[in-house]
Each structure stands twice: as structure tokens, then as C-alpha cells.
Amino acid sequence: MPTGIRSRRVGNINGLAMHVLEAGFEQQAKGCVLLLHGFPELAYSWRKVMLPLAQAGYHVIAPDQRGYGRTEGWDGAYDGDVASFRLFNLVQDALALVLAMGWREVAAVVGHDFGSPVAAWCALARPDVFKSVALMSAPFAGAPTLPFGHASIDPDATAVPHGAATPHSTDLHAELAALARPRKHYQWYYSGSEADGNMRYTPLGIHTFLRAYYHHKSADWPHNKPFKLTGATALALAKMPTYYLMDLHEGMSETVAHEMPSAAHIAQCQWLPDDELAVYSAAFSHTGFQGALNWYRCATSEVLNADLKLFAGRSIDVPSCFIAGQSDWGVYQKPGAFEAMQKTACTGMTACHLVEGAGHWVQQEQPQAVSHLLLEFLQEKNTGPI
């Protein structure tokens, strides 16, 4: 861990004993910045941007979120308390942590990957606390639409935010399976009972599996050349790499094994050297993946998404920005979401940045660029355009 970052556990956080990394606690800070990681990551994923934010005067807090790392108190069984992983409870985790750390408001909440919708809902539901939001890699298309018009009669339908085309119908999944190269959507695979065992007990070993997974979604994989999809049809979605549209009869372990980097490439990987990857592999060897996968089970469930409808028609009105890698398919994986975020979902959006030389793990692949963009956003939010 870089000097200047402290690790500790904070108790009584919405039923959790939450493991937290923090920086900038040595002096009176100008504000709090909360960093929320995604899958399959940890608070550790923010290690390269925490110190630049702290050196600018902020108290920087990065937790292992519910289901991850050294945070305790969550149910990791497949048949356990899945509802505790729904978005609103994750927002409550974030709010409880901020209050426990002595803050009554947050200068910015920053979320990457699955941390992005958590950050977005923090800003939408409690703008009095979360004064700005930076979304990374996963665009926020907005709250569910207002219930005008015809009610859905599809019993398998999931809540679809305004402007975001999300594969959810039985017909679409059947169409994916019927393609010449049969496919399946990774979020529904992650929602199934086999995903944890496939990744946790992979013949590759967790360390090698994670190496292949991070490589496959990074700018180092030469085929990550994302583009806007024409819609959420089976043929359009199948243009994405297999880490999003998996081959029907393969698990994620087999999927990423096809793209295993060479020993020479691994030795040259500066953004994630093997000793840093070992932090992730040790964590997931201990916890498994099921707690993290329960987030996907909630996201693909109409029942567990139902409370989001309370905010139907609402937008994020605090200052916001978006940051992703130029080589990140996450920007386009939900057709229409990137555009809806800018047009309707975030009324105070200042900029969208696609960082050169980065794939999905933008704050790890290009930490200097991300640190600069976050500090620029914080300065502009507080003082106006610079």
C-alpha cells in the first residue's frame, strides 16, 4: 500500500463491519471524496488516485463494499439474504459510512463499474449529502420511467431506466441462444448458481483467472475497439466481446482463458504487476465471488428492483461527469444509456471523458489522467469553469 493510505475497519455500518482505505486524514480536509469500486475489485482499486486527491486537500474514503474483501457482516450464500445487495441498501451502506466517518456531506461520490450505479443513486436519492457525482465506465441512463401508458404484461421483465435498452425479455435470451454462434448475457450468467463455483474453483486458479479477466477487459487486449451499437437486438449485442456476450456453453473461467496473456506480457504489465494482482486473488480466494455476484442477481430481478420505481422520472441534478477508457465496451454495452445519461438522466453533467490508453479499469490503467480529471471536476464544481 502506498505510504499515506491507511487501512482500518469501521463498525456498525448498516449491519456491516466495513473495511476502509483512507487518505488525507492528517489535516483538516476541504471535503470528503467517497470512492466506490466495481466487480471484481476492491477498495484497493483506488490506490493510484487516492493520494493525488488527498494531496489536493480532500479526505478520501474507499470501502470494500458489501460482498467484497475484508468487509464483514454480509451473507455470501447463494440461498442467503440476497435482498441486502439491492441498490438502495448499497446506497444506505455508503450513507452510513459517510456519517460514521464524521461527515454530513460529500464533495463527490465517485463510482466505477457497478460502483457507478451506486454512486448515481446516492446522488439522485440524497443530493443533500452527495453534492456531486463522477460516474466511471458504466453510464447512468436514469430512474425508471413514469408509469404512463400500458402496463407491462411480461412476467420476466426487469426495470429498464429511461433511454436504456437492456436485454431482459425471455425472447431476447432465446434469440441470443439461437444465434449461429449461440450466446448468453453475462449479467444473467452472473445471476445463476453456477458462476461462483466456475470462477472460484477454476482449474486456472483464481490468480491466473483474474489475470486473464483483467487483461481481456483492458486496453492491452487489442480487440477492445468499442463502438455504438444499433440496438438491443441479439445480432447487435453479439458484436460485443465474449466477456459481455458469452458463448452459451462456457462459463466465465473458460471465456477469459481463451485470451490469457503471455508470460512476457504479464511481466511487462505496469498497471497491474503480479504482486498487486495478488491482493485481489488473495481476497477472492478467501471470500469467493457470490457476495459480489448477488449484486447482479438484484439488478436482473424485477422484484428486487421494485423500490427504484419510487424515484420514477427523477434525474440527477447535482454536478456530474463521466470518465471511461477509450477501449472500454462498458460505455456502449447498454444501447442508449450513454446518450440518455447526457440528455435527461444527469441535468448537471459537465463533461464526458474517454481516456486514451485505458480499457475498463481506467483508474488503474491511467491513474494520472483520472486523477487530473477528478480534480478538474472538483475544482470546476466549487469555483465554476476553469
N, C-alpha and C positions, 0 to 999 in steps of 0.2 A: 504494500500500500504506500502511495507517495506520502512523504513527510508533510504534515499539515492536515491530513484527513484522519479523523478519529472514528473508531467503531464502538458502539455501545447498544445496549438493549433497553427499550423503553416499555414499561408495563402498562397494563390497563388501557390498551388502545382498542376499543370496540371488541373486547374479548381476546385480544392478541397481546403477546409479549413481542414487540416489533424490533427487529434488528435494524439499526440505522447507521449509515455513514454520514458524517457531517464535517463541514469545513467553515472557517470564518467565525468560529465561536470565541476567538481570543479577544475580540474587541467589540465595541458597540456597533452593530451592523445597521446599515441603512434600510434593510428589509430582508425578508425571508424568500428564498427560492426553493421550491419543492420539486424534486426530480423523480419521475415515476417511470420505471423500466417496463419492458415488454417481455415477450416469450422468445426463446428460453434464456432469459437473462437474470440479472441480479442488480442490487444497488451498486455493485462493483462496476457495472457497465458505464457508470458516470464518472469513473475515477479520473478521466483525462480532461473533463470540463469543470470539475468541482473547484479546483484551485484557482483557475482564472476568474471564476465568478466570485470566489471568496476574496481574492486579492482586489477586486473592484469594490469590496465593501459589503458583500451580501453574506448572510448566514445561509449556507447551502445544506439542505437536508435531502438525503436519498435513502429511502427504506427498501428492504426486501419486502415486497408486497405479499399479501395473503397467498399462501400456497407455495412460497419460494424461500429458499436459503435458510438463514438462521432465525427467521421469524417463526414463532411457535404459537399454538393455540387454534390452528385450523385443522379441519377434518380432511385427511387425504385419502379416504376410502372412496372407491367408485360409488358405492351404495350409501355414502355418508351424507353430510349436510351440504348438498350441492347449492342450495339457495343462498348460503352465506357468501358465495362467489359472484352473485349478481351485481350488476354495475352500481346500483345505488348503495349497496353495502360496501363496495370498494371505495366509493366516494366518502362514505362515513368513516372508513379507515383513515383516509387522507385528512379529513377534517379533524378527527380525534387526535391524530399525531401532531398536527399543527398546533392545536390548543395545548396539548401536553408539553410541547417544546416552548411554550410561553408566548406564542404569537396569536394575535387576534385577527390578523390579515396577512396575506401572502402577496409579495410583489409580483411573482409569476409562478404559475404551476406549469411544469414542462413534462409532457408525456411522449414516450417513444413507443411505436408498435402498439401493443394492446394497452400500454400506458396512455396512449393518445386519447382514446375514448373516455378513459377515466378522468384525465385532465379536462377534457371538453365538458363532461358532465359536472365536474367540480365548478367550472366557470359558469355554466348555464344555471345550475341549481342554486349556487351560493356566490353570486357576484359580489356580495358584501364582504366576503372573506378572500376569494381568489380574484385579485384585481386585474390580472391579465393572464393569458394562456398562450403557450407555444406548443403547437402540435407537430409531431415529427413522424414521418413515414406513413402514417395512416390518416387520411383526410377524414374530417367530420362532416357528414352530409346533413346533419340536423336532427332534431327531435322528430318523432313520428308525426305524420300529417294529421290535421284536424279531421275528425270523423264525419265529414260531409260526403254525401253520395251513397253509393251502395255498400252495404256491409259485406265483408269477405265471407264466403261460404267454404273456403278451403281449410279443412281442419289441420293441415300441415303447414299453414302459412306462419311466417315469423314476421315480427315488426320490421318494416322497411322504412328507414328515415326518408324524408323528402329528398327527391333527386337522386337517390342511390339505388341502383339496380343490384339486388343481392340475390344469388341463387338460393331459392328456398322451396320451390314447389316440387312435389313428387314428380311431375312431368319432366322438369329440367334435369333432375338427378337421373331419371330414366334415360333421357336423351344423352347425357354425358356417358352413361354406361353403354349406350348403343352406338357410340361413335366407332369408326373403323379402328381407331386406337382407343379402346374403352378407358374412360377416365372417371375420377371422383374428386369432389371438392375437399380440400384439406381440412376446412373447419368442421365439416361433418365427420370426416375421419377422426379428427381430434376429439370429437364428441362421443365416439364409440368406446366400448370397453376394452378393445384390443390395443389401443395406441400406446398406453403407458408401458405395457409389457414389451411391445415391439421395440421401443426406444430404450427402456431401462435395462432389458436383458438382451440387447442386440449382440450378435456374435462379434461385431466390431469392437465392443467395449464402449462405454459411454464417452470416454475421452476422444476416441477416434470418430465415433458417430458425431459428436459435437463439432469436431474439426471439419468434417465433411459438410455438416449443416450450415455452419457459419460461412464456409467457403462458397457454397452453392448460391447463397443469397447476397454475396458481397460483390464489389466491383472487380475482384480478382477473377471471378468466373466470366470468361469472355463472352458468353451468350446472353448476359443480362443487358439487353438493349430494349428497354420498355417503350411502349407507345400506347396511345389512347385506343381502347377497344371500341368496336362499333355497337356493342350492347351486351346484355347478359344472356345471350344465347349460348347453347352448348358449343357451337363452332367457334364463336368469338372467344369465349373463356378458355377454350382449349389451346389458344395461341400462347397462353402463359406457360412459364416453366413448370416442371413437374413438382416442384415444392409447393405450388399452389393448386394445380390441377394434376393430381397424382394418377399414375397408372392404376387401373381398377383393382388389380390383384396384388399390388405391392403395398407394404407399409412404408412409413417414413424412413426407417432404417435402410431398407432396400433402395428407396428412391434416391437418397443422398449418396449411398455407396457407389452409385454409377459415376459420380462426379468427384470422387476422392482426389484431392490434390497430391502431387508427387512429393516425395521426401525433400527434394530440393526446393520446391515451392514453399513447403511448410517451414523449412529452415530460413527462408528469406522473408517470411511474413512478419513485417514490423508492427502492424496494427494489432495483431493478436499472437504474440510469441507463445511458445508451448507452455512456459511457466505461468502465464496469465490465463491461458485456456484451462490449465489445471485447477484454477479457482472454481470455474463453472463445473468441470467434471466431478470434482470432489463434492460440490453442493448437491448436484442432481444424483450422484451415487448414493448420497445419504437420504434424500427426500423422495426420490423418484420424480415423475412428471405429473402424477394425477392431480395434485393440488392446482398446478398451473393449467392443466387441461380442463379443469372444471370451469374455468372462465369461458372456454369455448362452448361447453355444454349449456351454460346460461345464455350465451349470445345467440345460439341457434334454437332457443326454446321460446315459443310464443308465451307460455305461462310465466317463465322466469323473466321475460322482458316486459310483462304487462304493466309494471309500475312506471315505465318510461312514458306511457301514454298520458300521465298526469301533466307532462310538460309539452303536450302536443301543440305545435305551432310556435313554440318559443324559440328564440335564437340566442346565440352568444353575443352579448353586446359590449363586453369589456374588450380592450385592445387585444388583438390576436395576431399570430403569424404562423407560417408553416415552413418547415425545413425537412428536406429529404435528400437522398442521394440521387444523382442523375441516373444511376444504374439501378434504381430501386423500383421493382414492379409493384411494390405496395402502394405507390401513388395512383395506379390505374386498376388495381385488382377489383374494385367495385365501380363499374362503369357509371359515370355521372357524379360520383362523390366529390372528386376534385373540383369540378365546376360548381356544384351546389354549395360546397364549403365557402367559396369566394363570393357567390351571388346572393345567397339567402341565409345560410347557417351561421355565418360569422359577420355581423354587421360592422365590426370594428377591425377588420383584417387589414394590416398594414403592408404585408408582403408575403410572397411565396418564393422560397429559395430552393433550387435544385443544385446541390453541391457537386461539383466536378470531382471525379476520383473516388466517389463513395457509392456503395450499394445500400443495402437495407440497414447496415449497422453504422449509420452516418456519424454518430458521436464518438464511435471508436475508430472508424476508418479515417475520418478527417476532423479530429478534435479541435484543431486550431481554428478552422473555418467555422465550426459550430459555435465555439466559444465566442468568437468575434460577432457572429450573427445574433446570439442571445444577448450579449452586452449591448449591441447596437439597438436591439429591440427594447431592452430595459431603459436605455437612455432616451430613446425616442418616446416611449410611453410616458416617461416622467417629465420631459422637457420640451416635447414637440419634435418635429422632424429635424434631423441634423445634416 
